[in-house]
């Protein structure tokens, strides 16, 4: 069970802000401030606040972390049902304790009822990465889009600073004595994610991201509007 990232987040929530280190296997490492993963940025707020989401809609957050994007969605739509998927039990427990019902927080997509219709799916915080290698990402995106309601939307934050198309280098995450990984983290350029979502019967709009690194963006897929 991954603990380094989750422990860094919870230590930051309960005390002084911390940093963790993310290192590409065979490459360079970078220290990242936990602040970036505890609050939502201005452009994220504008994107989420501007969504056409039913008052009693259903939202699914893949890789929900400490739930910051679900909290933002709930700010203007307090009655939406929230589903969060996160492999770190530390952060799952935090979400269960801080995000009121109706909400469900689990480790994997397989634990979500396959009959539900979702109005919004989020893969925020460079969230495409959780889908892993390219073929896995295609399969998982197809599964997610199939969960969308007739007017549902999927928001994916990604970017490819390593080249063109889709790449998934292996990374480790380190914080104090804890280490997660190595694990593949997927990155996509605009062409790959746009074509993939269009092949799943979605129209796609691209929105700017101010995530650290300067090469990221949001791809918003609109179901049934290819």
Rosetta blueprint (number, residue, H / E / L):
1 X L
2 X L
3 X L
4 X H
5 X H
6 X H
7 X H
8 X H
9 X H
10 X H
11 X H
12 X H
13 X H
14 X H
15 X L
16 X L
17 X L
18 X L
19 X E
20 X E
21 X E
22 X E
23 X E
24 X E
25 X L
26 X L
27 X L
28 X L
29 X E
30 X E
31 X E
32 X E
33 X E
34 X H
35 X H
36 X H
37 X H
38 X L
39 X L
40 X L
41 X L
42 X H
43 X H
44 X H
45 X H
46 X H
47 X H
48 X H
49 X H
50 X L
51 X L
52 X L
53 X L
54 X L
55 X L
56 X L
57 X L
58 X E
59 X E
60 X E
61 X E
62 X E
63 X L
64 X L
65 X L
66 X L
67 X L
68 X H
69 X H
70 X H
71 X H
72 X H
73 X H
74 X H
75 X H
76 X H
77 X L
78 X L
79 X L
80 X L
81 X E
82 X E
83 X E
84 X E
85 X E
86 X L
87 X L
88 X L
89 X H
90 X H
91 X H
92 X H
93 X H
94 X H
95 X H
96 X H
97 X H
98 X H
99 X L
100 X L
101 X L
102 X L
103 X E
104 X E
105 X E
106 X E
107 X L
108 X L
109 X H
110 X H
111 X H
112 X L
113 X L
114 X L
115 X L
116 X L
117 X L
118 X E
119 X E
120 X E
121 X E
122 X E
123 X E
124 X L
125 X L
126 X L
127 X H
128 X H
129 X H
130 X H
131 X H
132 X L
133 X L
134 X H
135 X H
136 X H
137 X H
138 X H
139 X H
140 X H
141 X H
142 X H
143 X H
144 X H
145 X H
146 X H
147 X H
148 X E
149 X E
150 X E
151 X E
152 X E
153 X E
154 X E
155 X E
156 X E
157 X E
158 X E
159 X L
160 X L
161 X L
162 X L
163 X L
164 X L
165 X L
166 X E
167 X E
168 X L
169 X L
170 X E
171 X E
172 X E
173 X E
174 X E
175 X E
176 X L
177 X L
178 X E
179 X E
180 X E
181 X E
182 X E
183 X E
184 X E
185 X L
186 X L
187 X E
188 X E
189 X L
190 X H
191 X H
192 X H
193 X H
194 X H
195 X H
196 X H
197 X H
198 X H
199 X H
200 X L
201 X L
202 X E
203 X E
204 X E
205 X E
206 X E
207 X E
208 X E
209 X L
210 X L
211 X L
212 X L
213 X L
214 X L
215 X L
216 X L
217 X E
218 X E
219 X E
220 X E
221 X E
222 X E
223 X E
224 X L
225 X L
226 X L
